[in-house]
Amino acid sequence: GVKCKGDEMTLSDCQHHSVVSCNRAGAQFSAGVICSDTASDLVLNAALVEQTVYIEDRPLHLLYCAAEENCLAKSAAQASWPYGQRRLLRFSAQIHNIGKADFRPRLGRHSW
């Protein structure tokens, strides 16, 4: 068998035990491994989110920039601009990349 910690660069870097044979080999009991040369590994500081979360009612006239950047829900378009208000869930976030590569999302920024 093979035992990996998660920070290995290749499967051969994992700890290898004696060969294991499966009596009932087949698709139901199969496994596979895909390795990459580098990978990002993002870790959210959940404690910081929990410590800083709060709800804030914010006047729409202070949210023009957020609206232009599409950071508001679609329902904001039907709001009474600039006199209405939105209820926001606010928090701080801290995300560490402990992997060996930059984080590059598959989707472009317009899809976030």
Summary of the structure (lengths in Angstrom):
residues: 112
radius of gyration: 23.4
end to end distance: 40.0
largest distance: 70.6
contacts: 183
relative contact order: 0.20
helix: 26%
strand: 20%
